[in-house]
Amino acid sequence: MNLTLSDEQLLLREAARNALARFKTFHAARAALEDGPAHEPLPDLWPTACEAGWPGLLVHEAHGGAGLDAFDAMLVMQECGRVLAGVPLLGHLPATAILGDAPAAADMLEGLASGEQRAAYLPAQPPNDLTDSWTSEPALGTDRPAVPVIAGSDDQATVSGHFAFVPDAPGAATLVGVAIKDGNPVGIAVASDAPGVAIEAVTRYDATRSLGHVTLDGTPALILDAPVDSLVSAWHLAQALLAAESIGSVETALDVSVQYAKERFTFGRAIGSYQAVKHSLTEILRRLENGRSLLYYAGWSFRGKPDEFALASACARSVAGHALDHASRTMIAVHGGIGATWEHDAPLYFRRAQLSRRLLGGTAGATDRVASEVLAASSR
């Protein structure tokens, strides 16, 4: 196993960083919080993503995609996280992963790979040690509702249900998720303009993150012939992508904090020379390196050892989520009074951390999965 980035992966990461550097993402994020997106909308980064080929990262070359791996997608997400770029890939990539494993959806892939159309993944958590059913995100509270049950025959299937806090749902042309048919999970694809579809855009904490509550009311659905393993893998892929984005944000938080600690003087000394500051920055670095190592292993295991991908992605999500929460708080503390004001970008990273740790089952959900796996292994 070699986790060293290849020349192609280094080039992909550098190209992503250069592409995103053309946009004032921090300025836009602050303006969206102060004045609302209607006053100064966030920059539309989707054309840039399409130009770079990111929508088709996980789509086979036969369907116009790049045919790359989850590892490569994570590198792009990491760069998005560095600058808080609102590129709608967290919803799009897991959806294309499911569709790519469904021969019935082959005709949809070319438009999605080019970015002419965009998909959104309706997050569905597979059964675990706490529940034996597939569940979706709750709009309120912590009780996770079951995914919808399909009504009608395969050629006239309809779906009714509610999916809360769906990443990148507003503006998506196709919604891809999981429903129950005859007691078994199956993949479904729904056109966003189909009868009975309602998407309510919502904003929580972080204005750079596109979220939507999706309601399906007797909506016609395409039954996908994707294997159950693909439906399970999509959930864990989303976990890994969110972890990658978080690790990118931690990198920036550390870089900015270290730079400030070198430049800010008090009592004739750089604050970085004080032990308390050095220790707090070193703790960010420790968490960052730990999270990056787990993230790379998760990326490798997607194809290299699929039976470990679920645990690897949960580990990466847990560690990355806690790392970003710690890094954003330390970033504010190191910058002192200015760190808690709109004059600095630190509060934007804190908001990103607080939203990221609650999405897709939450950091706590990933930690629970790691604990259950470890306990199960110890009892064998």
N, C-alpha and C positions, 0 to 999 in steps of 0.2 A: 504494500500500500504506500503510495507516494502522494502526499498532500501538497507538494510544491506546485505553485501555479505554472502552467505551461506558458509559452510565449504568446499563444493565441489568447489565453485567458488574461494575461497581463495587458495585451492590446485591447481586449474588450473592456476591461476595467478602466483603462486610461481614456479610451474613447468615450465611455459613459461619463467620466468625470469632466472631460472637456466640453461635451455637449451640454451638460447641466450648468456649467459655469457661465453660460451665455445669459442666464436668467437671474433676475434679482428675487430669488425665492424668499429670502428673509424679509425683505421690504414688503413683498406681497402678503406674507403671512401676518405681519404686524398690522398692515392696513386692513386685512380682512377681519381681524379681531376688533379693531378700533372703530371702523366705519361700516363693516359688513361687506360681504362679497358683491352686493349690488352696487356699492359705491365704486369700488376698485376691484374688479374680479381677479382671481388668481390667474397667472399665466397659463395658457393652454399648452401643456407639454406633450400632448398626444401626437401632434405632427412630428415633433422631434423624436419621439419614441418610434414612430412609424419609419421615419427616415433611417434610424439606426437599426431597424429590424427587431426591436424588442418584443412586439406583439407575437411574433412567430418563433420565439426562442425555443419553445417546447413542441412546436409543430414539425412534423416530418417534412423533409425536403420535397417529397413527392406531392405535398399539398401546399408548396410555396413557402414553407417555414425554414428556419435555420437548422432544425434537427439537433439542437444542442441539449445539454443536460441540466438538471436542477442546479448543479454546482454553478453553471454559468449564469443562470437566472438569479441566483443568490448574489453573485458579484455585482450585477446591475442594481439589485435592490439595496445592496450595501451602499453604493454610490448615491442612490436616491435618499437614503437615510442621512447621509453626511450633510446634505444641504436642505433637508426637509422638503424635498421636491414631491409635489402631489401628482406623481405619474400613476395612472390607474392600472397598475400591474398586479397588485395584490388580489384583485378580483378576477382579472383577465387570465392570468397564467394558470391557476388551478382549473379554471373552466376549460381552457384549451387542452389541458392534460387529460381530462375526462373525455372530451370530444374526440381527441386523437386516438383513444382506445375503443371508440364506438364506430364500427363500419357504417352504421345507419346515418351518422352525422358527417360523413366524408365531404359532402357537398358544401358544408358550412365552413370548412377549415380554411379554404383559400382566402375568403374575405376577412376572416379573423386573423390569419397570419400576416396579411398585409396591413392590417389596422384599419381597413375600410369600414369594418364593423368591429364593435367591441363587445366582449362578453363579461359577465359578472358571475362569480361563484356564490351560490346560496349556501353558506356554511352549514354543514351537517356533521355533527360529531358522532363517530362510530361508537358502538357499545364498549363499555369498559368495566372495571371492577365495581363501579357504583351503580350502573344501570345497564340493562340488557337490551335497550332500545336505542335507535338513532334519534338524536335530539338536535334542535336548532337553538339559536340564541334567544334569550328572553328579552322582551322589551322593558320589563320591570322586574325587580327582584332577582333571585338566584335560581329559581326553579326552571329548569330547561324543558320547554314543551317538546312533544314528539313531532317528528316531521310528518307532512301530510300523507294521507292514504289516497291512492289512485282510484278513481271511479271510472266505470265504463270499460270497454274493450280496448285492445292495443291500438286499433286504428281510430278510435274515438275516445281516447283517454282524456280525462279532465282532472285537475288538481285544485284543491282549495286549502289554503293555509296562510300562515303569517311568518315571515322571516324578518327579524329585527337586526338593525345595525349591520347591513350587508355592505361590505367595502366595495366602492366604485359602482354601486347600483344605478345612481342617477346618470342618465346618458347611455347606458348599456343597451345594445340591440338584442342580446340574447342572455337569458338567465339560465344557469345550469346548476342543478342540485340533485338531491336524493329524495325519493318518496317510497312509500311502502306499497307493494302490489302482491296480493295473496300471501301476506305475511313476510315477504322478502324485500330487501332493499333493491331498488333499480334507479338508474340515472334518468333524469328528465331534462329536457331542454324546452324553454318557453320563450316565445317572442315577446319583447317588452311592450309591443303595441297590440298584443292579442287581447280579445275580450276578457274582462275580469281582472286585468293586471293594473295595480296601482302602486306607484313608487313615490314615497314621501321622503324628500331630501331632509336630512337632519344634521345638525352640527353639535358636537360634544367636545369640549376642551380644546381640541386642535382644529383650527379652521382649514389647515392644509389637507386634511383627510376627508375624502368624499365618502359619505355614508348615506344609506337609505333604508327605510322600512318598506319591505315588499309584501304586498297583499295579493294573493291569488284567490279568485272567487269563481269556481267553475271554469277555470282557464284551460283551453286545449293545450295538451302537452305532447311532445314527441318522446316516446319511450326509447331510451338509449340501450343498445346492446353491449355496453361496457361491462367488463367483469366487476364483481364486487370488490376485488382487490384494488381496482382503479379508483373506485369511489372512496375507499378507505385511505388510499395513498394521497388523494387530493386534499383531504383534511390535514394530513401530516405535512404535505408540501406547503400548504398555507401557513402552518406553524413555522416551518423553516424559513419561508420568505419573510415573515414578520420578524423573526429572530435576526435575519441578515440586515434588515432595515434598521433594527435597533442597534446592532453592532456598529453600523456606519455612523449613527448618531453619537454613540459613545466615543468613537474616534475623534469626532469634531469637538465634543465637549472636553476631552482630554487635551487636545492640541491647543484650543483656545485658552483653557485654564492654565496650562503650563506657560504659554507665552505671556499671559498677564502676570503670573507669579514672578517672571523674570524682570518685567518692566515696572511693576508697582513697588515703590519704595516707602517704607515707614521706619521712623527712628534711624534713618541712615542706612537701612539694609533692605535688599529685595525681599519681599514677603516669602518668596520661594526658599529663602535660607532658613526660615523658621521650621522647626521640627514638625509642628502640627500641620502645616501646609504641605510639607514634603510627604508626610505619612498619608494624608488624605488623597493626594494625587497618585501616590504609589498604589493605593487601594483601587483607584479607578483602573490603573494599568493592569493590576492583577486580575480584576474581573474581566477586563477587555481581552486579555490573552487567553483566559480560560474560556470565555464565550466564543472567541474566534476559533480556537482549536475544536470545540464541540461543533461549531457551525460547519467547519470544513469536513469533519467526519460525517456529519449528516448529509452534506452534499455528495460525498463519495459513496455513502451507503445507499443512496437512492437507486443507483444501478449496480454498485459493487457488492452490496449485501442487503438486499431489500427487506429481509426478515428483521433487520436491526434498524430500519429507517424510522419506524414509529418511535422507538425509544430514543434514538439519536436526535430526532427533531424535537421531541419533548424536552430533552436535556438542554439543547441549544436555546429553545424558547424560554425555558425557566431561567437559565443563567443570564441570557441576553436581556430579558425583561427586568430582572433585578439589577443588572449592571447599569442599564439606562436610567432607572429610577435613582440609583445611588449617584451616578455621574452627573445627572441634571441638578440634583440637590447640592452636590459638592461644587458644581460650577457656579451656582448662585452664591454659595458661602465664600468661595475664594475671591469672587469679585466684590464682596462686601456690599455696601449700600446700593451701588449701581447695578449689581446683579439681579436685584428684585424690581428693577424699573424697566419701562419700555425703551429706555435708551440702550438696552443691551439685548442680545439674542437669547440669553440664558432662559428667560421664562418661556420662550417658544419650545425649547427642548424639554423643559419640565412638563409643558402641556402635552407634547408628543409622548412622553414617557407615561403620563397618567392615562391617556387614551389607549396606547398600545398594550398596556398591562391588563386591560379589560376586554379587548376584542378576542374573538375566536376562542371562546372558552376561558380566556384569561391566563395570565402567568400562573395563577394558583392552580388552574386546571392542568397545565403542563407539569407542574411540580407534583401534583397528586398522581399523575400517570407514572412519573419516574419513581415515586415512592412505592406504588403498587408493584411495578416491575421488579424493583430491588427486593421487596419483601417476598414476592412470589419466588424469585430465584434463590433466596436464602432458605426457603422451606423445602426445596427440592432435595 
